[in-house]
Amino acid sequence: MAQSNCSTCRFRKKYDDNPASLLGRLWRWHTNWCPGWKKYMQSLPENERKILKEKYKITD
């Protein structure tokens, strides 16, 4: 299986640089349903997953 590029995603960087930008908001919306993002999150250790959930305000 191909490795996820979620950790280096250009749209994720747009969100990190400016969460109010159109591409940043699009990326954040997309994380709610993207199967790749969900699989990426599941592949992370629990402590890293918790950090990302807090950073991006993700609820389960």
C-alpha distance matrix in Angstrom:
0.0 3.8 6.5 9.2 12.4 14.6 16.5 17.7 18.1 21.4 22.5 22.0 24.3 26.7 27.0 27.5 30.2 31.9 30.8 33.5 32.2 31.0 27.5 27.4 28.6 26.1 23.2 24.7 25.3 21.8 20.4 22.4 20.2 16.9 14.0 11.8 14.7 15.2 11.8 12.5 15.9 15.0 13.0 16.3 19.3 22.0 24.4 22.1 21.2 24.9 25.7 23.4 24.9 28.3 27.7 26.4 28.5 25.8 27.1 25.4
3.8 0.0 3.8 6.5 9.1 11.9 13.7 14.4 14.8 18.0 19.3 19.1 21.1 23.6 24.1 24.7 27.1 28.9 28.2 30.8 29.3 28.2 24.6 24.6 26.1 23.7 20.7 22.6 23.5 20.0 18.9 21.3 19.4 15.8 13.6 10.7 13.4 14.8 11.8 11.5 15.2 15.2 13.1 15.8 19.1 21.9 23.8 21.0 20.4 24.1 24.4 21.9 23.7 26.9 25.9 24.5 27.1 24.7 26.5 25.2
6.5 3.8 0.0 3.8 6.5 9.1 10.3 11.4 12.4 15.9 17.4 16.6 18.4 21.2 21.6 21.7 24.3 26.3 25.6 28.6 27.3 26.7 23.0 22.6 24.3 22.3 19.0 20.6 22.0 18.8 17.2 19.9 18.7 15.1 13.3 9.8 11.5 13.2 10.3 8.9 12.6 13.0 10.5 12.7 16.0 19.0 20.5 17.6 17.3 21.0 21.0 18.6 20.7 23.8 22.7 21.7 24.4 22.2 24.3 23.3
9.2 6.5 3.8 0.0 3.8 5.5 7.6 8.9 9.3 13.0 13.9 13.0 15.2 17.8 18.0 18.4 21.1 22.9 22.0 24.9 23.7 23.1 19.5 18.9 20.5 18.6 15.2 16.8 18.3 15.2 13.6 16.5 15.5 11.9 10.8 7.0 8.2 10.5 8.4 6.5 10.1 11.5 9.7 11.4 15.1 17.6 18.9 15.7 15.0 18.6 18.5 15.7 17.7 20.8 19.5 18.2 20.9 18.9 21.1 20.5
12.4 9.1 6.5 3.8 0.0 3.8 5.5 5.5 5.9 9.4 11.0 10.4 12.0 14.7 15.4 15.7 18.0 20.0 19.6 22.5 21.0 20.6 16.9 16.4 18.6 16.9 13.5 15.5 17.5 14.6 13.4 16.9 16.4 12.8 12.8 9.0 9.3 12.4 11.3 8.7 11.8 14.0 12.3 13.1 16.7 19.0 19.7 16.1 15.8 19.1 18.2 15.3 17.7 20.4 18.4 17.2 20.4 18.9 21.7 21.7
14.6 11.9 9.1 5.5 3.8 0.0 3.8 5.4 5.0 8.8 9.2 7.6 10.1 12.7 12.6 12.9 15.7 17.4 16.6 19.6 18.6 18.4 14.9 13.8 15.6 14.4 10.7 12.1 14.4 11.8 10.2 13.7 13.9 10.7 11.2 7.8 6.6 10.0 9.9 6.9 9.1 12.1 11.3 11.4 15.0 16.8 17.3 13.6 12.9 16.0 15.1 11.9 14.1 16.7 14.8 13.4 16.6 15.2 18.1 18.4
16.5 13.7 10.3 7.6 5.5 3.8 0.0 3.8 5.8 9.2 10.4 8.0 9.2 12.6 12.6 11.8 14.5 16.9 16.5 19.9 19.2 19.7 16.3 14.7 17.0 16.5 12.7 13.8 16.6 14.7 12.7 16.2 17.0 14.1 14.6 11.3 9.5 12.4 12.1 8.5 10.0 13.0 11.6 10.7 13.8 15.8 15.6 11.8 12.1 15.0 13.4 10.8 13.8 15.9 13.7 13.3 16.7 15.9 19.0 19.7
17.7 14.4 11.4 8.9 5.5 5.4 3.8 0.0 3.8 6.4 8.8 7.5 7.6 11.0 12.1 11.5 13.4 16.0 16.3 19.4 18.0 18.5 15.0 14.0 16.9 16.2 12.7 14.6 17.5 15.5 14.4 18.1 18.7 15.7 16.6 13.1 12.0 15.3 15.0 11.7 13.6 16.6 15.1 14.4 17.5 19.5 19.1 15.3 15.8 18.5 16.5 13.8 16.9 18.6 15.9 15.3 19.0 18.6 21.9 22.8
18.1 14.8 12.4 9.3 5.9 5.0 5.8 3.8 0.0 3.8 5.4 5.2 6.4 8.8 10.0 10.6 12.5 14.3 14.3 17.1 15.4 15.3 11.6 11.1 13.9 12.7 9.4 11.9 14.4 12.4 11.9 15.7 16.2 13.2 14.7 11.6 10.5 14.2 14.6 11.9 13.7 17.0 16.2 15.9 19.2 20.8 20.7 16.9 16.6 19.2 17.4 14.2 16.6 18.5 15.8 14.3 17.9 17.3 20.7 21.7
21.4 18.0 15.9 13.0 9.4 8.8 9.2 6.4 3.8 0.0 3.8 5.4 5.0 6.3 8.8 9.8 10.5 12.2 13.0 15.3 13.0 13.1 9.4 9.5 12.8 11.9 9.4 12.3 14.9 13.4 13.7 17.4 18.1 15.5 17.6 14.8 13.7 17.4 18.2 15.6 17.2 20.6 19.9 19.4 22.6 24.0 23.6 19.8 19.6 21.7 19.6 16.4 18.8 20.1 17.0 15.5 19.1 19.1 22.6 24.1
22.5 19.3 17.4 13.9 11.0 9.2 10.4 8.8 5.4 3.8 0.0 3.8 5.3 4.9 6.4 8.7 9.8 10.5 10.3 12.3 10.2 9.9 6.2 6.2 9.1 8.1 5.8 8.9 11.3 10.1 10.9 14.4 15.4 13.3 16.0 14.0 12.4 16.0 17.5 15.3 16.4 19.9 20.0 19.6 22.7 23.6 23.3 19.7 18.9 20.7 18.8 15.4 17.0 18.4 15.4 13.3 16.6 16.6 20.0 21.6
22.0 19.1 16.6 13.0 10.4 7.6 8.0 7.5 5.2 5.4 3.8 0.0 3.8 5.3 5.1 6.2 8.6 9.9 9.3 12.3 11.2 11.7 8.6 6.7 9.5 9.5 6.2 7.8 11.1 10.3 9.7 13.4 14.9 13.0 15.4 13.3 10.9 14.2 15.8 13.2 13.7 17.4 17.5 16.6 19.5 20.2 19.7 16.1 15.4 17.1 15.1 11.7 13.6 14.9 11.9 10.1 13.7 13.9 17.5 19.2
24.3 21.1 18.4 15.2 12.0 10.1 9.2 7.6 6.4 5.0 5.3 3.8 0.0 3.8 5.3 4.9 6.0 8.4 9.3 12.3 11.0 12.4 9.5 7.8 11.3 11.9 9.3 10.9 14.3 13.9 13.5 17.0 18.7 16.8 19.1 16.7 14.4 17.7 19.0 16.1 16.6 20.3 19.9 18.6 21.2 22.1 21.0 17.4 17.5 18.9 16.2 13.4 15.9 16.5 12.9 12.1 15.8 16.7 20.4 22.4
26.7 23.6 21.2 17.8 14.7 12.7 12.6 11.0 8.8 6.3 4.9 5.3 3.8 0.0 3.8 5.5 5.1 5.9 7.2 9.3 7.4 8.9 6.4 5.0 8.8 9.7 8.3 10.0 13.0 13.2 13.7 16.9 18.7 17.2 20.1 18.2 16.0 19.3 21.1 18.5 18.9 22.7 22.8 21.6 24.3 24.8 23.8 20.3 20.0 21.0 18.5 15.6 17.4 17.7 14.2 12.8 16.1 17.2 20.9 23.2
27.0 24.1 21.6 18.0 15.4 12.6 12.6 12.1 10.0 8.8 6.4 5.1 5.3 3.8 0.0 3.8 5.4 5.1 4.3 7.4 7.1 8.8 7.1 3.7 6.7 8.6 6.9 7.3 10.7 11.6 11.6 14.4 16.8 15.9 18.9 17.4 14.6 17.5 19.8 17.4 17.1 20.9 21.5 20.0 22.5 22.5 21.5 18.2 17.6 18.2 15.8 12.9 14.2 14.3 11.0 9.2 12.4 13.8 17.4 20.0
27.5 24.7 21.7 18.4 15.7 12.9 11.8 11.5 10.6 9.8 8.7 6.2 4.9 5.5 3.8 0.0 3.8 5.7 6.1 9.7 9.9 12.3 10.6 7.5 10.3 12.4 10.2 10.1 13.8 14.6 13.7 16.7 19.2 18.1 20.7 18.8 15.8 18.5 20.4 17.6 17.0 20.8 21.0 19.0 21.1 21.2 19.6 16.4 16.5 16.9 13.9 11.6 13.6 13.2 9.5 9.1 12.6 14.4 18.2 20.8
30.2 27.1 24.3 21.1 18.0 15.7 14.5 13.4 12.5 10.5 9.8 8.6 6.0 5.1 5.4 3.8 0.0 3.8 6.6 9.1 8.7 11.7 10.6 8.2 11.4 13.6 12.2 12.7 16.1 17.0 16.8 19.7 22.1 21.0 23.8 21.8 19.1 22.0 23.9 21.0 20.7 24.5 24.6 22.6 24.6 24.9 23.1 19.9 20.2 20.6 17.4 15.3 17.3 16.6 12.9 12.6 15.8 17.9 21.6 24.4
31.9 28.9 26.3 22.9 20.0 17.4 16.9 16.0 14.3 12.2 10.5 9.9 8.4 5.9 5.1 5.7 3.8 0.0 3.8 5.4 5.6 9.0 9.0 6.5 8.9 11.8 11.4 11.4 14.4 16.0 16.3 18.7 21.3 20.8 23.9 22.5 19.7 22.5 24.8 22.3 21.8 25.6 26.2 24.4 26.5 26.3 24.7 21.7 21.5 21.5 18.7 16.4 17.6 16.8 13.3 12.4 15.0 17.3 20.8 23.8
30.8 28.2 25.6 22.0 19.6 16.6 16.5 16.3 14.3 13.0 10.3 9.3 9.3 7.2 4.3 6.1 6.6 3.8 0.0 3.8 5.6 8.3 8.5 5.1 6.2 9.6 9.3 8.3 11.2 13.3 13.5 15.5 18.3 18.3 21.5 20.6 17.6 20.0 22.7 20.6 19.7 23.4 24.5 22.9 24.9 24.4 23.1 20.3 19.5 19.3 17.0 14.4 15.0 14.3 11.2 9.6 11.7 14.0 17.3 20.4
33.5 30.8 28.6 24.9 22.5 19.6 19.9 19.4 17.1 15.3 12.3 12.3 12.3 9.3 7.4 9.7 9.1 5.4 3.8 0.0 3.8 6.5 8.4 6.4 6.1 9.7 10.8 10.1 11.9 14.5 15.4 16.9 19.7 20.0 23.5 23.0 20.2 22.6 25.5 23.7 22.9 26.5 27.8 26.4 28.5 27.8 26.6 24.0 22.9 22.6 20.5 18.0 18.0 17.3 14.6 12.6 14.1 16.3 19.3 22.4
32.2 29.3 27.3 23.7 21.0 18.6 19.2 18.0 15.4 13.0 10.2 11.2 11.0 7.4 7.1 9.9 8.7 5.6 5.6 3.8 0.0 3.8 5.6 5.0 6.1 8.5 9.8 10.5 12.2 14.0 15.6 17.5 19.7 19.5 23.1 22.2 19.9 22.7 25.3 23.5 23.3 27.0 27.9 26.8 29.3 29.1 28.1 25.1 24.1 24.4 22.2 19.3 19.8 19.6 16.6 14.5 16.6 18.2 21.4 24.2
31.0 28.2 26.7 23.1 20.6 18.4 19.7 18.5 15.3 13.1 9.9 11.7 12.4 8.9 8.8 12.3 11.7 9.0 8.3 6.5 3.8 0.0 3.8 5.4 5.2 6.1 8.6 10.0 10.6 12.1 14.5 16.2 17.9 17.7 21.4 20.9 19.1 21.8 24.5 23.1 23.2 26.7 27.9 27.2 30.0 29.9 29.3 26.3 24.9 25.5 23.7 20.5 20.8 21.2 18.4 15.7 17.6 18.6 21.5 23.9
27.5 24.6 23.0 19.5 16.9 14.9 16.3 15.0 11.6 9.4 6.2 8.6 9.5 6.4 7.1 10.6 10.6 9.0 8.5 8.4 5.6 3.8 0.0 3.8 5.5 4.9 6.1 8.6 9.8 10.3 12.5 14.9 16.2 15.4 18.9 17.9 16.2 19.3 21.6 20.1 20.6 24.1 24.9 24.4 27.4 27.6 27.3 24.0 22.7 23.8 22.0 18.6 19.3 20.2 17.3 14.6 17.1 17.6 20.8 22.8
27.4 24.6 22.6 18.9 16.4 13.8 14.7 14.0 11.1 9.5 6.2 6.7 7.8 5.0 3.7 7.5 8.2 6.5 5.1 6.4 5.0 5.4 3.8 0.0 3.8 5.4 5.2 6.3 8.7 9.8 11.0 13.5 15.5 14.9 18.3 17.3 15.0 17.8 20.3 18.5 18.4 22.1 23.0 22.1 24.8 24.8 24.1 20.9 19.8 20.5 18.6 15.3 16.0 16.6 13.6 11.1 13.6 14.6 18.0 20.4
28.6 26.1 24.3 20.5 18.6 15.6 17.0 16.9 13.9 12.8 9.1 9.5 11.3 8.8 6.7 10.3 11.4 8.9 6.2 6.1 6.1 5.2 5.5 3.8 0.0 3.8 5.4 5.1 6.1 8.5 10.1 11.6 13.9 14.2 17.8 17.6 15.2 17.6 20.5 19.3 18.9 22.3 23.8 23.1 25.7 25.2 24.9 22.0 20.3 20.7 19.3 16.1 15.8 16.4 14.1 11.0 12.6 13.4 16.3 18.7
26.1 23.7 22.3 18.6 16.9 14.4 16.5 16.2 12.7 11.9 8.1 9.5 11.9 9.7 8.6 12.4 13.6 11.8 9.6 9.7 8.5 6.1 4.9 5.4 3.8 0.0 3.8 5.5 5.2 6.0 8.8 10.5 11.8 11.7 15.5 15.4 13.6 16.2 18.9 18.1 18.3 21.5 22.9 22.8 25.8 25.6 25.8 22.8 20.8 21.8 20.8 17.2 17.1 18.4 16.3 12.9 14.6 14.5 17.2 18.9
23.2 20.7 19.0 15.2 13.5 10.7 12.7 12.7 9.4 9.4 5.8 6.2 9.3 8.3 6.9 10.2 12.2 11.4 9.3 10.8 9.8 8.6 6.1 5.2 5.4 3.8 0.0 3.8 5.5 5.0 6.4 9.3 10.7 9.8 13.3 12.5 10.4 13.3 15.9 14.6 14.9 18.3 19.4 19.2 22.3 22.3 22.5 19.3 17.5 18.9 17.8 14.1 14.4 16.1 13.8 10.6 13.0 12.6 15.6 17.2
24.7 22.6 20.6 16.8 15.5 12.1 13.8 14.6 11.9 12.3 8.9 7.8 10.9 10.0 7.3 10.1 12.7 11.4 8.3 10.1 10.5 10.0 8.6 6.3 5.1 5.5 3.8 0.0 3.8 5.4 5.3 7.4 10.0 10.2 13.6 13.4 10.6 12.6 15.8 14.6 13.9 17.3 19.0 18.4 21.1 20.5 20.6 17.8 15.7 16.4 15.6 12.0 11.6 13.1 11.3 7.7 9.4 9.2 12.2 14.3
25.3 23.5 22.0 18.3 17.5 14.4 16.6 17.5 14.4 14.9 11.3 11.1 14.3 13.0 10.7 13.8 16.1 14.4 11.2 11.9 12.2 10.6 9.8 8.7 6.1 5.2 5.5 3.8 0.0 3.8 5.5 5.8 8.0 9.2 12.9 13.7 11.5 13.0 16.3 16.1 15.5 18.4 20.5 20.5 23.2 22.5 23.0 20.5 17.9 18.7 18.4 14.9 13.8 15.5 14.4 10.6 11.3 10.4 12.5 14.0
21.8 20.0 18.8 15.2 14.6 11.8 14.7 15.5 12.4 13.4 10.1 10.3 13.9 13.2 11.6 14.6 17.0 16.0 13.3 14.5 14.0 12.1 10.3 9.8 8.5 6.0 5.0 5.4 3.8 0.0 3.8 5.4 5.9 5.9 9.7 10.3 8.7 10.7 13.6 13.6 13.7 16.5 18.3 18.9 22.0 21.8 22.7 19.9 17.3 18.8 18.8 15.0 14.4 16.8 15.6 12.0 13.3 11.6 13.8 14.5
20.4 18.9 17.2 13.6 13.4 10.2 12.7 14.4 11.9 13.7 10.9 9.7 13.5 13.7 11.6 13.7 16.8 16.3 13.5 15.4 15.6 14.5 12.5 11.0 10.1 8.8 6.4 5.3 5.5 3.8 0.0 3.8 5.5 5.3 8.4 8.8 6.1 7.6 10.9 10.6 10.2 13.1 15.1 15.4 18.3 18.0 18.9 16.3 13.6 15.1 15.3 11.6 10.9 13.7 12.9 9.5 10.8 8.6 10.9 11.5
22.4 21.3 19.9 16.5 16.9 13.7 16.2 18.1 15.7 17.4 14.4 13.4 17.0 16.9 14.4 16.7 19.7 18.7 15.5 16.9 17.5 16.2 14.9 13.5 11.6 10.5 9.3 7.4 5.8 5.4 3.8 0.0 3.8 6.2 8.9 10.7 8.5 8.4 12.1 12.8 11.8 13.9 16.7 17.1 19.7 18.8 20.1 18.1 14.8 15.9 16.7 13.4 11.6 14.4 14.4 10.9 10.9 8.1 9.1 9.3
20.2 19.4 18.7 15.5 16.4 13.9 17.0 18.7 16.2 18.1 15.4 14.9 18.7 18.7 16.8 19.2 22.1 21.3 18.3 19.7 19.7 17.9 16.2 15.5 13.9 11.8 10.7 10.0 8.0 5.9 5.5 3.8 0.0 3.8 6.3 8.9 8.1 7.9 11.0 12.6 12.4 14.0 16.6 17.8 20.7 20.2 22.0 19.9 16.7 18.3 19.4 16.0 14.6 17.7 17.7 14.3 14.6 11.6 12.2 11.4
16.9 15.8 15.1 11.9 12.8 10.7 14.1 15.7 13.2 15.5 13.3 13.0 16.8 17.2 15.9 18.1 21.0 20.8 18.3 20.0 19.5 17.7 15.4 14.9 14.2 11.7 9.8 10.2 9.2 5.9 5.3 6.2 3.8 0.0 3.8 5.4 5.4 6.4 8.7 9.9 10.8 12.6 14.5 16.0 19.3 19.5 21.3 18.7 15.9 18.2 18.9 15.4 14.9 18.2 17.7 14.5 15.7 12.9 14.2 13.4
14.0 13.6 13.3 10.8 12.8 11.2 14.6 16.6 14.7 17.6 16.0 15.4 19.1 20.1 18.9 20.7 23.8 23.9 21.5 23.5 23.1 21.4 18.9 18.3 17.8 15.5 13.3 13.6 12.9 9.7 8.4 8.9 6.3 3.8 0.0 3.8 5.5 5.1 6.1 8.5 9.8 10.5 12.3 14.6 17.9 18.4 20.7 18.5 15.6 18.3 19.6 16.3 15.9 19.5 19.4 16.7 17.8 14.6 15.4 13.8
11.8 10.7 9.8 7.0 9.0 7.8 11.3 13.1 11.6 14.8 14.0 13.3 16.7 18.2 17.4 18.8 21.8 22.5 20.6 23.0 22.2 20.9 17.9 17.3 17.6 15.4 12.5 13.4 13.7 10.3 8.8 10.7 8.9 5.4 3.8 0.0 3.8 5.4 5.1 6.0 8.6 9.9 10.5 12.7 16.3 17.5 19.5 16.8 14.5 17.7 18.4 15.1 15.6 19.1 18.5 16.2 18.0 15.2 16.7 15.7
14.7 13.4 11.5 8.2 9.3 6.6 9.5 12.0 10.5 13.7 12.4 10.9 14.4 16.0 14.6 15.8 19.1 19.7 17.6 20.2 19.9 19.1 16.2 15.0 15.2 13.6 10.4 10.6 11.5 8.7 6.1 8.5 8.1 5.4 5.5 3.8 0.0 3.8 5.4 4.9 6.1 8.6 9.8 10.9 14.4 15.1 16.7 13.9 11.4 14.3 14.9 11.5 11.9 15.3 14.7 12.4 14.3 11.6 13.6 13.0
15.2 14.8 13.2 10.5 12.4 10.0 12.4 15.3 14.2 17.4 16.0 14.2 17.7 19.3 17.5 18.5 22.0 22.5 20.0 22.6 22.7 21.8 19.3 17.8 17.6 16.2 13.3 12.6 13.0 10.7 7.6 8.4 7.9 6.4 5.1 5.4 3.8 0.0 3.8 5.4 5.1 6.3 8.7 10.3 13.3 13.5 15.7 13.7 10.6 13.3 14.8 11.9 11.5 15.2 15.5 13.4 14.4 11.0 12.0 10.5
11.8 11.8 10.3 8.4 11.3 9.9 12.1 15.0 14.6 18.2 17.5 15.8 19.0 21.1 19.8 20.4 23.9 24.8 22.7 25.5 25.3 24.5 21.6 20.3 20.5 18.9 15.9 15.8 16.3 13.6 10.9 12.1 11.0 8.7 6.1 5.1 5.4 3.8 0.0 3.8 5.4 5.1 6.3 9.0 12.2 13.3 15.9 13.8 11.4 14.7 16.2 13.7 13.9 17.7 17.9 16.2 17.5 14.4 15.3 13.6
12.5 11.5 8.9 6.5 8.7 6.9 8.5 11.7 11.9 15.6 15.3 13.2 16.1 18.5 17.4 17.6 21.0 22.3 20.6 23.7 23.5 23.1 20.1 18.5 19.3 18.1 14.6 14.6 16.1 13.6 10.6 12.8 12.6 9.9 8.5 6.0 4.9 5.4 3.8 0.0 3.8 5.4 5.1 6.7 10.4 12.0 13.9 11.2 9.4 13.0 13.8 11.2 12.4 15.9 15.5 14.3 16.3 13.8 15.5 14.6
15.9 15.2 12.6 10.1 11.8 9.1 10.0 13.6 13.7 17.2 16.4 13.7 16.6 18.9 17.1 17.0 20.7 21.8 19.7 22.9 23.3 23.2 20.6 18.4 18.9 18.3 14.9 13.9 15.5 13.7 10.2 11.8 12.4 10.8 9.8 8.6 6.1 5.1 5.4 3.8 0.0 3.8 5.4 5.4 8.5 9.1 11.0 8.7 6.1 9.5 10.8 8.5 9.1 12.7 13.0 12.1 13.5 10.9 12.3 11.5
15.0 15.2 13.0 11.5 14.0 12.1 13.0 16.6 17.0 20.6 19.9 17.4 20.3 22.7 20.9 20.8 24.5 25.6 23.4 26.5 27.0 26.7 24.1 22.1 22.3 21.5 18.3 17.3 18.4 16.5 13.1 13.9 14.0 12.6 10.5 9.9 8.6 6.3 5.1 5.4 3.8 0.0 3.8 5.5 7.8 8.5 11.5 10.2 7.7 11.0 13.1 11.6 11.7 15.3 16.2 15.4 16.3 13.4 13.9 12.1
13.0 13.1 10.5 9.7 12.3 11.3 11.6 15.1 16.2 19.9 20.0 17.5 19.9 22.8 21.5 21.0 24.6 26.2 24.5 27.8 27.9 27.9 24.9 23.0 23.8 22.9 19.4 19.0 20.5 18.3 15.1 16.7 16.6 14.5 12.3 10.5 9.8 8.7 6.3 5.1 5.4 3.8 0.0 3.8 6.7 9.0 11.6 9.9 8.8 12.4 13.8 12.5 13.7 17.0 17.4 17.1 18.6 16.1 17.1 15.7
16.3 15.8 12.7 11.4 13.1 11.4 10.7 14.4 15.9 19.4 19.6 16.6 18.6 21.6 20.0 19.0 22.6 24.4 22.9 26.4 26.8 27.2 24.4 22.1 23.1 22.8 19.2 18.4 20.5 18.9 15.4 17.1 17.8 16.0 14.6 12.7 10.9 10.3 9.0 6.7 5.4 5.5 3.8 0.0 3.8 6.3 8.1 6.2 5.9 9.5 10.5 9.8 11.5 14.3 14.7 15.1 16.7 14.8 16.1 15.4
19.3 19.1 16.0 15.1 16.7 15.0 13.8 17.5 19.2 22.6 22.7 19.5 21.2 24.3 22.5 21.1 24.6 26.5 24.9 28.5 29.3 30.0 27.4 24.8 25.7 25.8 22.3 21.1 23.2 22.0 18.3 19.7 20.7 19.3 17.9 16.3 14.4 13.3 12.2 10.4 8.5 7.8 6.7 3.8 0.0 3.8 5.6 5.5 6.2 8.7 10.2 10.9 12.3 14.5 15.5 16.6 17.8 16.1 17.0 16.3
22.0 21.9 19.0 17.6 19.0 16.8 15.8 19.5 20.8 24.0 23.6 20.2 22.1 24.8 22.5 21.2 24.9 26.3 24.4 27.8 29.1 29.9 27.6 24.8 25.2 25.6 22.3 20.5 22.5 21.8 18.0 18.8 20.2 19.5 18.4 17.5 15.1 13.5 13.3 12.0 9.1 8.5 9.0 6.3 3.8 0.0 3.8 5.5 5.0 6.1 8.7 10.0 10.4 12.3 14.2 15.4 15.8 14.1 14.5 13.8
24.4 23.8 20.5 18.9 19.7 17.3 15.6 19.1 20.7 23.6 23.3 19.7 21.0 23.8 21.5 19.6 23.1 24.7 23.1 26.6 28.1 29.3 27.3 24.1 24.9 25.8 22.5 20.6 23.0 22.7 18.9 20.1 22.0 21.3 20.7 19.5 16.7 15.7 15.9 13.9 11.0 11.5 11.6 8.1 5.6 3.8 0.0 3.8 5.4 5.2 6.4 8.9 10.0 10.9 12.4 14.5 15.1 14.4 15.3 15.5
22.1 21.0 17.6 15.7 16.1 13.6 11.8 15.3 16.9 19.8 19.7 16.1 17.4 20.3 18.2 16.4 19.9 21.7 20.3 24.0 25.1 26.3 24.0 20.9 22.0 22.8 19.3 17.8 20.5 19.9 16.3 18.1 19.9 18.7 18.5 16.8 13.9 13.7 13.8 11.2 8.7 10.2 9.9 6.2 5.5 5.5 3.8 0.0 3.8 5.4 5.1 6.3 8.6 10.0 10.5 12.2 13.8 13.1 14.8 15.3
21.2 20.4 17.3 15.0 15.8 12.9 12.1 15.8 16.6 19.6 18.9 15.4 17.5 20.0 17.6 16.5 20.2 21.5 19.5 22.9 24.1 24.9 22.7 19.8 20.3 20.8 17.5 15.7 17.9 17.3 13.6 14.8 16.7 15.9 15.6 14.5 11.4 10.6 11.4 9.4 6.1 7.7 8.8 5.9 6.2 5.0 5.4 3.8 0.0 3.8 5.5 5.2 6.1 8.7 9.8 10.6 11.6 10.1 11.5 11.6
24.9 24.1 21.0 18.6 19.1 16.0 15.0 18.5 19.2 21.7 20.7 17.1 18.9 21.0 18.2 16.9 20.6 21.5 19.3 22.6 24.4 25.5 23.8 20.5 20.7 21.8 18.9 16.4 18.7 18.8 15.1 15.9 18.3 18.2 18.3 17.7 14.3 13.3 14.7 13.0 9.5 11.0 12.4 9.5 8.7 6.1 5.2 5.4 3.8 0.0 3.8 5.5 5.1 6.3 8.6 10.1 10.1 9.4 10.4 11.2
25.7 24.4 21.0 18.5 18.2 15.1 13.4 16.5 17.4 19.6 18.8 15.1 16.2 18.5 15.8 13.9 17.4 18.7 17.0 20.5 22.2 23.7 22.0 18.6 19.3 20.8 17.8 15.6 18.4 18.8 15.3 16.7 19.4 18.9 19.6 18.4 14.9 14.8 16.2 13.8 10.8 13.1 13.8 10.5 10.2 8.7 6.4 5.1 5.5 3.8 0.0 3.8 5.5 5.3 6.1 8.6 9.7 10.1 12.2 13.9
23.4 21.9 18.6 15.7 15.3 11.9 10.8 13.8 14.2 16.4 15.4 11.7 13.4 15.6 12.9 11.6 15.3 16.4 14.4 18.0 19.3 20.5 18.6 15.3 16.1 17.2 14.1 12.0 14.9 15.0 11.6 13.4 16.0 15.4 16.3 15.1 11.5 11.9 13.7 11.2 8.5 11.6 12.5 9.8 10.9 10.0 8.9 6.3 5.2 5.5 3.8 0.0 3.8 5.4 4.9 6.0 8.0 7.9 10.7 12.4
24.9 23.7 20.7 17.7 17.7 14.1 13.8 16.9 16.6 18.8 17.0 13.6 15.9 17.4 14.2 13.6 17.3 17.6 15.0 18.0 19.8 20.8 19.3 16.0 15.8 17.1 14.4 11.6 13.8 14.4 10.9 11.6 14.6 14.9 15.9 15.6 11.9 11.5 13.9 12.4 9.1 11.7 13.7 11.5 12.3 10.4 10.0 8.6 6.1 5.1 5.5 3.8 0.0 3.8 5.5 5.4 5.5 4.7 7.0 9.0
28.3 26.9 23.8 20.8 20.4 16.7 15.9 18.6 18.5 20.1 18.4 14.9 16.5 17.7 14.3 13.2 16.6 16.8 14.3 17.3 19.6 21.2 20.2 16.6 16.4 18.4 16.1 13.1 15.5 16.8 13.7 14.4 17.7 18.2 19.5 19.1 15.3 15.2 17.7 15.9 12.7 15.3 17.0 14.3 14.5 12.3 10.9 10.0 8.7 6.3 5.3 5.4 3.8 0.0 3.8 5.6 5.0 6.6 8.7 11.5
27.7 25.9 22.7 19.5 18.4 14.8 13.7 15.9 15.8 17.0 15.4 11.9 12.9 14.2 11.0 9.5 12.9 13.3 11.2 14.6 16.6 18.4 17.3 13.6 14.1 16.3 13.8 11.3 14.4 15.6 12.9 14.4 17.7 17.7 19.4 18.5 14.7 15.5 17.9 15.5 13.0 16.2 17.4 14.7 15.5 14.2 12.4 10.5 9.8 8.6 6.1 4.9 5.5 3.8 0.0 3.8 5.7 7.9 11.1 14.0
26.4 24.5 21.7 18.2 17.2 13.4 13.3 15.3 14.3 15.5 13.3 10.1 12.1 12.8 9.2 9.1 12.6 12.4 9.6 12.6 14.5 15.7 14.6 11.1 11.0 12.9 10.6 7.7 10.6 12.0 9.5 10.9 14.3 14.5 16.7 16.2 12.4 13.4 16.2 14.3 12.1 15.4 17.1 15.1 16.6 15.4 14.5 12.2 10.6 10.1 8.6 6.0 5.4 5.6 3.8 0.0 3.8 5.5 9.2 12.1
28.5 27.1 24.4 20.9 20.4 16.6 16.7 19.0 17.9 19.1 16.6 13.7 15.8 16.1 12.4 12.6 15.8 15.0 11.7 14.1 16.6 17.6 17.1 13.6 12.6 14.6 13.0 9.4 11.3 13.3 10.8 10.9 14.6 15.7 17.8 18.0 14.3 14.4 17.5 16.3 13.5 16.3 18.6 16.7 17.8 15.8 15.1 13.8 11.6 10.1 9.7 8.0 5.5 5.0 5.7 3.8 0.0 3.8 6.5 10.0
25.8 24.7 22.2 18.9 18.9 15.2 15.9 18.6 17.3 19.1 16.6 13.9 16.7 17.2 13.8 14.4 17.9 17.3 14.0 16.3 18.2 18.6 17.6 14.6 13.4 14.5 12.6 9.2 10.4 11.6 8.6 8.1 11.6 12.9 14.6 15.2 11.6 11.0 14.4 13.8 10.9 13.4 16.1 14.8 16.1 14.1 14.4 13.1 10.1 9.4 10.1 7.9 4.7 6.6 7.9 5.5 3.8 0.0 3.8 6.7
27.1 26.5 24.3 21.1 21.7 18.1 19.0 21.9 20.7 22.6 20.0 17.5 20.4 20.9 17.4 18.2 21.6 20.8 17.3 19.3 21.4 21.5 20.8 18.0 16.3 17.2 15.6 12.2 12.5 13.8 10.9 9.1 12.2 14.2 15.4 16.7 13.6 12.0 15.3 15.5 12.3 13.9 17.1 16.1 17.0 14.5 15.3 14.8 11.5 10.4 12.2 10.7 7.0 8.7 11.1 9.2 6.5 3.8 0.0 3.8
25.4 25.2 23.3 20.5 21.7 18.4 19.7 22.8 21.7 24.1 21.6 19.2 22.4 23.2 20.0 20.8 24.4 23.8 20.4 22.4 24.2 23.9 22.8 20.4 18.7 18.9 17.2 14.3 14.0 14.5 11.5 9.3 11.4 13.4 13.8 15.7 13.0 10.5 13.6 14.6 11.5 12.1 15.7 15.4 16.3 13.8 15.5 15.3 11.6 11.2 13.9 12.4 9.0 11.5 14.0 12.1 10.0 6.7 3.8 0.0
